[in-house]
Amino acid sequence: MEDAFIAFCGLANKNDTLKPNEVSFVEEICFTEGVIFLVHLGFVFCSLVGLTVIKCRRRSTTTFHIDSSLRGWIHFPWHNIRWTLTFFYIFISACCVGDGILSQLYSKFDRPFIYIPDAAQLASCLLSIIYYDVAESANAPTFLVLFIFHWPAACSINAFKVYQLYSQRFIASDLTFLLVCILVSIYGFFLILELSIFFKKGYFCPGYSRDNPPLELQDSEKKFHQPYVNILSQITYTWISWLLKSGYREPIKMEILGKLSQEETAQKNFDLLKVYYDKQKENKPSGTTGSRDLGMVYYKAFGRPFLIAAFLKIVGDLVGLGGPLCIDGILRFVAAESKESQEGIHFVSFWEFTSNGYVLAFLMLCTVLVQNFCLQISYYIVILDGIHIKAALQTMIYLKALSLPVWVFNGGHLTVGQIINHMSVDAFQIMMAAFMGFYIIAIPIQIIVAVILLYMQLGYSALIGISIVLLLAPLQYFISKRFAFIQKRTMECSDERIKKSNEMLQSIKLLKLYSWEGIFIKTVEVAREKELKYMLKGAVYVIATLFLTQVTPVLATMVTFSIYSSLSGSPLTANMAFSALALFDKFNSPLLMFPMIVKITVNAVVSTRRLASFFNTEELKRMTASDIGSKEAEYYLTPADASGKNGYMPVELGQTEGKDVPDHSNNHTDSLDHPDKPQSDSIIIINYSNGAKPEECNPDDVELLPKCSIGNALEIHNGCFAWDSNSNRSVLQDISIKISKNTITVIVGKIGSGKTSLVSAILGEMTTVSGHVVWASANQPLAYSAQTAWLKNASLQDNIVFDESFDEERFQTVIEACALKPDIDILPAGRLTEIGEKGINLSGGQKQRVSVARALYSRCSVVILDDPLSALDVHVGSHVFHQGIMGILKKENRTTIIVTHKLEYVEEADYIIAMQDGKIEIQGTYQDISKQNPNLVKTWKSLTSKDDHKEEKETNVEIVDEVSKMEKKPTDYLSGKLIQEEEKETGSISLKIYWLYARSIGLLFLFFLILAVVTKQSFLVAVDFWLAEWSSAGNHSDTATQYENDVESVVINHYLYRYIGLACGGILCALFSSFAHVISGIRASKYLFTNMLQNITTLPLRFFETTPVGRILNRFSSDFKTIDDQIPSNLERLMWHIMMCLSAIVINVIVTPFFLLPVIPLLVLYYFLQRFFRASARELQRLDSITKSPVFSHVSETLGGLTTIRAYRREDKFFQQILNKIDCNTVAYLYLNTVNRWLGIRLDLIGTSIVFASTLCSLLTATLGYLQAGLVGLAILYALKMSTYLNWCIREFADMEMQMNAVERVNHYTTLPSEQQLEESQTDTGSNLTNWPHSGEIEFNEVSVRYDKKLDPVLHKLTLKINPGTRVGICGRTGSGKSSLTLALLRMIDNFEGCIKIDGLDISSVTLDHLRKAISIIPQDPILFSGTIRFNLDPESVHSDEEVWETLEIAQLKPLVSELPEGLNTLMAEGSENFSLGQRQLFCIARALIKNSKITIMDEATASVDLETDAALQTVIRTAFTNSTVLIIAHRISTIMDCERVLVMEQGRIVEDGDPKILQQNNSLFAKLVKGTK
């Protein structure tokens, strides 16, 4: 035992010449070290036993079921503090081992007690954290009792060691003494932690029970566990490896990602943003917020994580500055003479320890590790914060859109495209600012500290070099300011382009019918050219910024090193040069990030201004955004200034004091189940005059308005209404009505008389100029069917039920009443068939009946139907009116207001309101009006002859029954799926996509780009090599005198001039490189956009029926935002960093060939790691891309049906839907960010290993005398760069692959097969087609057509010949094939069998453009475009103004247009909502008239006009189209009675064909139709 002790103390060597007192000290300290060794060895043994017990116990017992791959479900108290303290403990233990090894190296004889206990201590500290983590994971705090024994033992024995060292006069500069003191403190802290856990948990006390996991973790659907795992797993993101393994095996699907935790949801973050936004708004006297206010809201709501991330970023940057200091020490160590070993015992001092090259290499490793961990954590925090901001903003934008008045869109103040841009582009820009904003704080601090260190290293010459950076700063500021202006203009142009694209896509069917795609392509291209023009202007500033970014460090180092020797009088040595160069490299990142930060900040500021303006847009006063969130709108208290000019609410919903406002968000119970039961009997409306607020007014300011009369559902008193709140012109004037409960009220009048405006006023969609609207029931939902039917992208059943509870019996009753049963029977999946966006796969009549069915199915006590019968066939319209309106609504005693042109029904109404010129012409019962204005009633009767009411009903039933006998098709829900899932490629991005992007740039230009990058990097590497030679020459100078004599001749002539020459070459190449990168991005973007735009307009109509417009708009907005902005800048960085990494490898291999030994396996690991990562990352990126589209589609869909949604009070439901869709997108992006961090930290570890390997190889080679100090510095410097740039390379390559997904998605739409269009006629293309068609003869020969190859035919073996100039009426029930026949004539659908000839020429041999321009069509849905009236009638400007006015006169529009201030140049609002539906239909007729085609198709063209106008137009049609073949599809049989020929269609076949006069005399289907109108 004694011999072992002597050997342990190193006293066995006889040659050891220690003094007696030294031997005594060695024995004492050796004994203490032995005890320390035994303490740690005992802990190691006990902890291993404990780990074995815990493992066996977990196998034999079952606790809360958790995923075995996840750790750290239960965090014990002080969890984070323990882990942080342990990391410090590990570092100090490693330093103790280093101290022991160095002390041994400086001693001639082996003394194991110096280093063996330290090694045992290091092992025990590593095992302690493993033991703790296992105990915590097993939720077994009782096993922590081992620490209660270990920490006091270790603390006491080390405290005794401190006493021993202190008694031998050791002080803080002695490293051993310093380390032991720190260890005592660490053990003391651990002891305090352990005792606090013991007393807090009480795990040996009676009644102790284990903690349960957090509720979030008990939900198996919530798989994002970052907050719940241990710190090591948090900072290395090891817990998410399960997803990467799964993604490597098979493509990731959304289902595997699960749900978001509550903290990450859009609702949670929106609530946070909304609270601070409302507070900020309250503090503003004007009640509006500016961009600064909105920015302050961002900070208050989401600023705390941002500041934490900024702090970590600053810590990481400051720690990173230790790298250059370590280089300085290492090069000093290389240049210094080695120290000889001492005979006695030697404890190294702090300065000896920190001047050792190998220790400095270890410290450099530690600094790089700490820097990387700090940066990765900060990146994760800010990206998570940015995701929260984006989700909150998108939610807030949507909520604001829900409360916008329709006149905001109609007046051109806002467009759907702008709102989508707000949600996609603006929210993204602000998210990016959150990602990168902390650089604004970190960059100045990093630069200031680097400047101080440079000054300490090089003196005044460093300050002069840095002044170059300061001198260029104002120039960069000027560039940034100009770029901000250009960027604002660019985004405005982008808005305009999105608006034009949206309008083109929304009206694509009409554009194809008229062959106007080219015209609208030009309008979009003009908007795009304007955008590109500003992008090119911005490119100038981007080029300048990139150039300055790359050139500034080169200039600064060139100036500094050039004047250093002259100013200091000392040679430029290797340690000075390369530590300074490493410090100058620290400027690279800030200068590289600066232009990016400026660009992102500018974009965010511009976006914030746009959003502030949007949020300040006037809201609909009866329902504000805050009401949707609170669900408790206090409609009975209204400030006078809330309604405009007279102080009343536009729609005032009040209630009796003491009664709560009913909540109709859930199935509409109470009064809704009993429509005849009012929710309150009286109303008190309080009007605050003089604009006083409720808390400021006095009783004299309060006016009590008369309450709604008993028995009335609605009253309007002296109402004047306008669309725009700022307008002085009232659309409706002197409106006073009283709508009784349980009555049918009919509103009639000519087109443009104000019928729809009156309905809008009733619904509260107009601005009340004077008067007021009072409802009998507060906050009640209203069943509303709009004039233009609005349907959502859902099944037919869902569109009818509209989120109410489903009642099978009621549903069947409603579809029978709306004559939908036969339509449902022929749909692919029956009532579960998916309805396309805007009901695109239904006819106009079907859409209208679904809209009416929704109103009938609802249990709302008030039903408002805006002209629901115009789009219906006569017999179907009559059936809907009698079975639905007069049947269901009348029987259920529901108050009904119906607008109609069907004057034959006015006599059956309880009350009639006749409108004329925005005023009520007359109102009352039919009998009252007959007495007051008998001439008006005579006019109505002359327009509608209605003699046999009974026979009509019998005929209707007979026809419906007959058509109901159609053969039913199998109902398969999957076959009813219309909207296709968005395409999602799997696997890596194809090389074809990269090749496509290369071709988009231009191969020659791409070659120039690569050449510029390679040449630039070659010059920069040459500069650094030359600097290594220069600094090595300084190290080898013999004496200062000799150096001073030779400095001018050798240094200036030989080194300086060549150094400057190489640097200038690099600067010039950097300019060309910046130019090539920016211009290449613009070239590629222009090429890809043009190709996609050109191809999309040529796609078949079926594509637009099965693809939501929001999905296509996502290509035009988000995807091209990526292609415009992100890909070019990312490509520039990627190429630069690849060249830097290649340079680093080449330099290190040249300097030390041994470097290949460690670097090859690391690079192999690097390759497989990035391959493993990319498999999951690209799928997550694709999921992120495809989950964006539903968000924008939902926004577009919502904005199309705002009035309907608000009438039904479904804002909450739609709001919840957008929350779910945003969350779905967020979960994909959240996982994408986390796996990026997973990769980042692993790449950082590989990079750190490369730095350490390079340093060790260089040190060993230099120690052996084979390497100059300058080359050692060069190798380490480039290894440091490589550690950073390797990470950036793979991250940027992954980003590039993800961003190329945008190119892939764009290419998908670019390469979709277009309509079968021949560029040239297959027949003689000479004079034969010049005047074709010359007569208008039409011939169908055994024609069968279908909408898609997968669908059944809609026309079967149709044979038909129509002579030139014949007017042919086509009638038949909805779905019989009337419209399909006309679409076949225009080759809009697949003519897969037979042929169609016009004037003897097969239309399949004629180009689509020529064919469609030769035929005029007036579609059922009247669509006008934003632009002038003249543009809408003659977009190609081939007709004179006189011809246009003449056409307007024929179409009964001249008086209307003449009254407009701008006449023909009057602008149409988006959606042309500034004209009534009937007026829009007249414009469409005028559009066809002016073409003067030989063939004209009228698809229910007069359905939306009143009977008087219809009669006048029929006369026009008979006279204006005398030389044309006219095909008329009509619901009104009277409109085709004077046709020369009538076709009756059923099930895609012609069942009757002949003269209408002859057909109606027989017992034919047509005869029954005629009888049904009599």
Disulfide bonds with the S-S distance in Angstrom:
Cys9-Cys30 1.98
